[in-house]
Amino acid sequence: AETPRSFRHHKKKITAISNLSTDVKIRRSKYQQLEGYATFLVKIFPVANLNAYEKWLLYQFAVMPAVHISYRDSKRNLNLHELLGVPEKELLKDFPEALNTLVELGWLKRYNYGFIVHHLIQEVILFIEGEQIANCESLIYYLGDRLDKSFVKGKISGLAMLPFVQRIYDLFEVVEHDNLGSLYNNAAVIYEDALGDYQQSLNFSYRAMDIYKATGGEFELSISYNSLATTYRLLGDFDKALEHGLQALQIRQKYQENKLAYLGNTYQTLSIIYRKKGQLEKAIETALQAIEIRKKLSAHPERDKRIAKLYNNISIIYRSLGDYDQAIDYAERAVTMKEKYYPEDKISLSTSYSSLSVSCFEARKFEQGFAYALQDLEISEAVLNANHPYLAATYSNIAHYYYYFKEYEQALFYNRKELKILQSNFDANHPDFQQAKRLEELILGRMQ
């Protein structure tokens, strides 16, 4: 068998083979039909000359995205040795020596203080070694830990991990692995909140749910149900949202002695769903249950992040009841807490500015409300992707203000931006889309 000696030498063979069939992707489901093709690749990419540590390291690159990975990536706050869970004692010798060997033999390419692997090499390694979840435990643990921390720092900080999580998701189907279930649940929240990609959020939540059903993790299953409840609520399917929220509640009530915080989270989820369904008394009831639990658990309720979010929800409920003074009071409490203690969580802060702006509009405090709307707009356009549904809500708010100010061209401009986002994310029956179309008709009527 031939041993590749440099990436340039390797690249010639890669290019030639890739030209034969650019669409070929070796996966377990296709191994039989591609057996001859795969066997040929294995012959020209031998691994017999690698030791066990080098094979393990190469496998890590096989299960990660085929992208440039820096040894130290300050932009993504990503260090290769931390990503792979390399012990400190190996950093000075074994780890750098193995990387150098893989570069010298052509398996990896050194690029801008980092490394990159060709996707074809990834496929060969996976074919040889098989898709073994046990071989990437450290990677899974690190990704899960980073996503956990992003919930504190602000979910935008978790975006750099998503390509790695997506790669794991694509490679490994349902396996009995609790850490993988936790990783997928966390990814579902990031896709939903930071990206507004609700379909991907559903995919990851359902995959986590299947894992926990296989492992018998009943309490962990409640995490998936709670996540699904939120996602379906955002999609406008309030009946499905309530169904999953009540499933989460049923499980969490059994574990409340040791998992009380999770029960509070579910009351918070249910409160928003009840509000969306117009069941405002139930919405207030569950919101107050959630606040009572958070105050019981929190050493400093005045700076508790979830209490701030609950204040925001209660503000919206009072607004729906027509009690605008109470609505503004709770919204201001939420804004004050977030500005003082959680300014880095831009998405949550912009949500409170938006809520306060809408309450001010309803209370006919237009100048004050418009100032909050502009603060929301500034943050949302800076941190959200251009197709995020949260941004649609921001544009809707601005459009309503311009409509009131009789600046109809500006109102139509933001209304059309809102509609563009809604059309790409929801069907025509979604309540937000229908409301936006009604505003469009009003604006056009005034412009005639």
C-alpha positions in Angstrom: 0.0 0.0 0.0 1.2 3.5 -0.7 1.9 5.9 2.1 1.0 9.5 1.4 3.9 11.8 2.2 2.5 15.3 1.8 -0.8 17.1 1.5 0.1 18.1 -2.1 0.7 14.4 -3.0 -2.6 13.6 -1.2 -4.4 16.3 -3.0 -3.7 15.0 -6.4 -5.4 11.7 -5.6 -8.3 13.5 -3.8 -8.9 15.7 -6.8 -8.8 12.7 -9.2 -11.2 10.7 -7.1 -13.5 13.6 -6.4 -13.8 14.2 -10.2 -15.0 10.6 -10.7 -18.1 11.2 -8.5 -18.6 14.5 -6.7 -21.9 13.3 -5.3 -20.6 10.2 -3.5 -20.8 10.3 0.3 -19.9 7.2 2.1 -22.4 6.4 4.9 -23.4 3.2 6.6 -26.7 3.1 4.6 -24.7 3.2 1.4 -21.7 1.0 2.3 -22.9 -2.0 0.4 -23.5 -0.3 -2.9 -20.2 1.6 -2.5 -18.1 -1.3 -1.3 -15.8 -1.4 -4.3 -15.4 2.4 -4.3 -14.7 2.5 -0.5 -12.2 -0.4 -0.8 -10.3 1.5 -3.4 -10.1 4.6 -1.2 -8.9 2.5 1.8 -6.1 1.1 -0.3 -4.7 4.5 -1.2 -5.3 6.0 2.2 -3.8 3.4 4.6 -3.9 3.9 8.3 -1.7 0.9 9.3 1.3 3.2 9.7 -0.5 5.3 12.4 -0.2 4.5 16.1 -3.3 4.3 18.4 -3.1 7.9 19.5 -2.7 9.2 16.0 -5.7 7.1 14.9 -7.8 8.5 17.7 -6.8 12.1 16.8 -7.5 11.5 13.2 -10.9 10.1 14.1 -11.7 13.4 16.0 -11.1 15.3 12.8 -13.3 12.8 10.9 -16.3 13.5 13.2 -15.9 17.3 13.2 -16.9 19.6 10.3 -14.4 19.7 7.4 -13.5 23.3 8.2 -10.3 25.1 9.3 -9.8 24.6 13.0 -7.2 26.8 14.7 -5.0 25.6 17.4 -6.3 28.6 19.3 -9.3 30.5 17.8 -9.9 33.7 19.8 -12.8 34.7 17.6 -14.8 31.6 18.4 -13.1 31.2 21.8 -12.2 27.7 20.7 -9.0 25.8 21.6 -8.3 22.6 19.7 -7.0 20.8 22.8 -10.0 21.8 24.9 -12.4 20.8 22.1 -10.9 17.3 22.0 -10.5 17.0 25.7 -6.7 16.5 25.6 -5.2 16.1 29.1 -2.7 18.8 30.1 0.1 16.2 30.4 -0.2 15.4 26.7 0.0 19.1 25.5 3.7 19.4 25.4 4.6 16.2 23.7 2.1 13.6 22.5 -0.6 15.9 21.1 1.7 18.2 19.0 3.8 15.3 17.9 0.7 13.4 16.7 -0.6 16.5 14.8 2.8 16.9 13.2 2.8 13.3 12.1 -0.7 13.6 10.6 0.4 16.7 8.7 3.7 15.1 7.4 1.8 12.0 6.2 -0.8 14.2 4.4 -3.9 13.4 6.5 -4.2 17.0 7.7 -3.1 20.2 6.2 -1.6 23.0 8.4 -3.4 26.3 7.6 -3.1 29.6 9.4 -2.0 28.3 12.8 -4.6 25.5 12.5 -5.5 22.4 10.6 -8.0 21.3 8.0 -9.0 17.9 6.8 -10.5 17.0 3.4 -14.1 15.6 3.5 -13.0 12.6 1.5 -10.4 11.7 4.1 -13.2 12.0 6.7 -15.3 9.5 4.8 -12.4 7.0 4.5 -11.7 7.2 8.3 -15.3 6.7 9.1 -15.5 3.7 6.8 -12.4 2.1 8.3 -13.1 2.9 12.0 -16.9 2.9 11.9 -19.2 5.4 13.4 -18.3 4.9 17.1 -19.9 7.3 19.6 -17.4 6.1 22.2 -14.5 7.5 20.2 -15.7 11.0 20.6 -16.9 11.2 24.2 -14.6 14.1 25.0 -15.8 16.1 22.0 -19.5 15.6 22.9 -18.9 16.6 26.6 -17.0 19.8 25.5 -19.7 20.8 23.1 -22.4 20.2 25.7 -20.5 22.2 28.3 -20.0 25.2 25.9 -23.7 25.3 25.0 -24.6 25.1 28.7 -22.4 28.1 29.4 -23.9 30.0 26.5 -27.2 30.1 28.3 -25.5 32.3 30.9 -23.3 34.4 28.6 -26.0 34.9 26.0 -27.1 32.3 23.4 -25.3 34.0 20.5 -22.1 32.8 22.1 -23.2 29.2 21.4 -23.4 29.7 17.6 -19.8 28.7 17.0 -20.5 25.2 18.3 -23.5 24.5 16.1 -21.5 23.2 13.1 -19.8 20.7 15.3 -23.1 19.6 16.9 -24.7 19.3 13.5 -21.9 17.1 12.3 -22.5 14.7 15.3 -26.2 14.8 14.6 -25.7 13.9 11.0 -23.3 11.0 11.8 -25.0 9.3 14.7 -28.7 8.4 14.7 -30.5 7.5 17.9 -28.1 5.9 20.3 -28.5 5.3 24.0 -26.3 8.1 25.2 -27.5 10.6 27.8 -24.8 13.2 27.1 -25.9 13.2 23.5 -29.5 13.8 24.5 -28.4 16.7 26.6 -26.3 18.1 23.8 -29.2 18.0 21.4 -31.6 19.6 23.8 -29.2 22.5 24.3 -28.7 22.8 20.5 -32.5 22.9 20.0 -32.6 26.0 22.3 -29.8 27.7 20.4 -31.4 27.0 17.0 -34.7 28.4 18.3 -33.5 31.4 20.2 -30.3 32.6 18.6 -31.2 31.7 15.0 -34.9 31.5 14.9 -34.6 28.2 13.0 -37.6 26.4 14.5 -37.6 23.4 12.2 -34.0 22.6 13.2 -35.0 23.1 16.8 -37.8 20.6 16.5 -35.4 18.1 14.8 -32.9 18.3 17.7 -35.7 18.1 20.4 -37.2 15.1 18.8 -33.9 13.4 18.4 -33.2 14.0 22.1 -36.6 12.7 23.0 -36.0 9.5 21.1 -32.7 9.1 23.0 -34.3 9.5 26.4 -37.1 7.1 25.5 -34.4 4.6 24.6 -32.4 5.2 27.8 -35.5 5.4 30.1 -34.6 8.9 31.3 -38.0 10.1 32.3 -37.0 13.4 33.9 -34.6 14.1 30.9 -37.6 13.5 28.6 -39.4 16.4 30.3 -36.6 18.7 29.0 -37.5 17.7 25.4 -41.2 18.2 26.1 -40.6 21.6 27.5 -38.4 22.6 24.6 -41.0 21.3 22.1 -43.7 23.3 23.9 -41.8 26.5 23.4 -41.0 25.8 19.7 -44.6 24.9 18.8 -45.7 28.1 20.6 -43.4 30.1 18.5 -44.7 28.4 15.4 -48.2 29.4 16.3 -49.4 25.9 17.1 -50.7 26.6 20.6 -52.6 23.3 21.0 -49.5 21.2 20.4 -47.5 23.6 22.6 -49.9 23.1 25.4 -49.9 19.3 25.0 -46.1 19.1 25.3 -46.0 21.7 28.1 -48.5 19.6 30.2 -46.5 16.5 29.5 -43.4 18.2 30.9 -45.5 19.4 33.9 -46.8 15.9 34.7 -43.2 14.5 34.8 -41.7 17.5 36.7 -44.3 17.5 39.4 -43.1 14.0 40.4 -39.5 15.3 40.8 -40.2 18.7 42.4 -38.5 17.8 45.7 -35.1 17.7 44.0 -35.8 19.5 40.7 -38.0 22.4 41.7 -36.3 24.9 39.4 -37.3 22.8 36.4 -40.9 22.8 37.6 -40.7 26.6 37.7 -39.5 26.7 34.2 -42.4 24.7 33.0 -44.9 27.0 34.8 -43.2 29.8 32.9 -43.5 28.0 29.6 -47.2 27.2 30.3 -47.9 30.8 31.3 -46.8 32.1 27.9 -48.8 29.4 26.1 -52.0 30.2 28.0 -51.5 33.9 27.3 -51.2 33.1 23.6 -54.4 31.0 23.8 -56.2 33.9 25.4 -56.6 32.0 28.8 -55.3 35.0 30.7 -56.4 33.9 34.2 -54.4 30.6 33.7 -51.6 32.6 32.4 -51.4 34.8 35.5 -51.8 31.8 37.8 -48.9 29.9 36.2 -46.7 32.9 36.0 -47.1 33.6 39.7 -46.4 30.0 40.5 -43.2 30.3 38.5 -42.1 33.5 40.3 -42.9 32.0 43.7 -40.6 29.0 42.9 -37.8 31.3 41.6 -37.9 33.5 44.7 -37.8 30.4 46.9 -34.7 29.1 45.1 -32.8 32.3 44.4 -30.3 33.8 46.9 -30.8 37.2 45.1 -34.3 37.4 43.6 -33.7 41.0 42.6 -31.1 39.9 40.0 -32.6 36.5 39.0 -32.6 36.2 35.2 -35.7 34.0 35.1 -37.7 36.4 37.3 -36.8 39.2 34.9 -38.2 37.1 32.0 -41.3 36.3 34.1 -41.9 40.0 34.8 -41.8 40.6 31.0 -44.4 37.8 30.5 -46.7 39.2 33.3 -46.3 42.7 31.6 -47.7 41.3 28.4 -50.6 39.5 30.2 -51.6 42.8 31.9 -51.4 44.5 28.6 -53.8 41.9 27.2 -56.1 42.6 30.1 -56.0 46.3 29.3 -54.2 47.3 32.5 -51.4 49.3 30.9 -50.0 50.8 34.0 -49.3 47.4 35.5 -48.0 46.3 32.1 -45.5 49.2 32.0 -44.5 48.6 35.6 -43.6 45.0 35.1 -41.9 45.7 31.8 -39.7 48.4 33.4 -38.8 46.0 36.2 -37.6 43.5 33.6 -35.6 46.1 31.7 -34.0 47.4 34.8 -32.8 44.0 35.9 -31.5 43.0 32.5 -29.7 46.3 32.0 -28.0 46.1 35.4 -27.2 42.4 35.7 -27.4 40.8 32.2 -26.5 43.4 29.6 -24.6 40.8 27.6 -27.8 38.8 26.9 -28.7 41.1 24.0 -31.6 39.0 22.7 -33.4 39.0 26.1 -32.8 42.7 26.6 -34.2 43.6 23.2 -37.3 41.5 23.9 -38.0 43.6 27.0 -37.4 46.8 25.1 -39.9 45.6 22.6 -42.5 44.6 25.2 -42.1 47.9 27.0 -42.5 49.8 23.7 -45.8 48.0 22.9 -47.2 48.7 26.3 -46.3 52.4 26.0 -48.0 52.4 22.6 -51.2 51.0 24.1 -51.0 53.4 27.0 -50.6 56.2 24.3 -47.2 57.2 25.6 -45.9 57.3 22.0 -42.6 59.3 22.4 -41.4 57.2 25.3 -42.5 54.0 23.5 -40.9 54.8 20.2 -37.6 55.4 22.0 -37.7 51.9 23.4 -38.7 50.5 20.0 -35.6 52.1 18.5 -33.4 50.6 21.2 -34.9 47.2 20.3 -34.3 47.8 16.6 -30.6 48.7 17.2 -29.9 45.6 19.2 -32.0 43.2 17.1 -30.4 44.2 13.7 -27.0 43.9 15.3 -27.2 40.5 16.8 -29.9 38.6 14.9 -29.7 37.1 11.5 -31.7 38.9 8.8 -34.4 36.2 8.7 -35.0 35.7 12.4 -38.7 35.8 13.5 -37.8 38.0 16.5 -36.6 40.6 14.0 -40.1 40.5 12.4 -41.7 41.4 15.7 -39.3 44.4 16.0 -40.2 45.6 12.4 -43.9 45.2 13.2 -43.6 47.4 16.3 -41.7 50.1 14.3 -44.2 49.9 11.5 -47.1 50.5 13.9 -45.4 53.6 15.4 -44.8 55.1 11.9 -48.4 54.4 11.0 -49.6 56.3 14.1 -47.1 59.1 13.2 -48.7 59.2 9.7 -45.3 58.5 8.1 -46.9 55.9 5.8 -43.9 55.2 3.6 -41.7 54.4 6.6 -44.5 52.3 8.0 -44.8 50.3 4.8 -41.1 49.9 4.6 -40.9 48.2 7.9 -44.1 46.3 7.4 -42.8 44.8 4.2 -39.5 43.8 6.0 -41.7 42.1 8.6 -43.7 40.3 5.9 -40.7 39.1 4.1 -39.4 37.3 7.2 -42.8 35.9 8.1 -43.3 34.5 4.6 -40.0 32.6 4.7 -40.7 31.2 8.2 -44.4 30.6 8.5 -47.5 29.7 6.5 -50.3 32.2 5.7 -52.3 31.0 8.7 -49.8 32.1 11.3 -51.4 34.8 13.5 -48.4 37.1 13.1 -48.6 36.9 9.3 -52.3 37.6 9.3 -51.8 40.6 11.6 -49.0 42.0 9.4 -51.2 41.7 6.3 -54.0 43.6 8.0 -51.5 46.4 8.8 -50.3 46.4 5.2 -53.9 46.9 4.0 -54.4 49.8 6.5 -51.2 51.5 5.4 -52.0 51.2 1.7 -55.5 52.5 2.3 -54.0 55.6 3.9 -51.5 56.1 1.1 -54.2 56.2 -1.6 
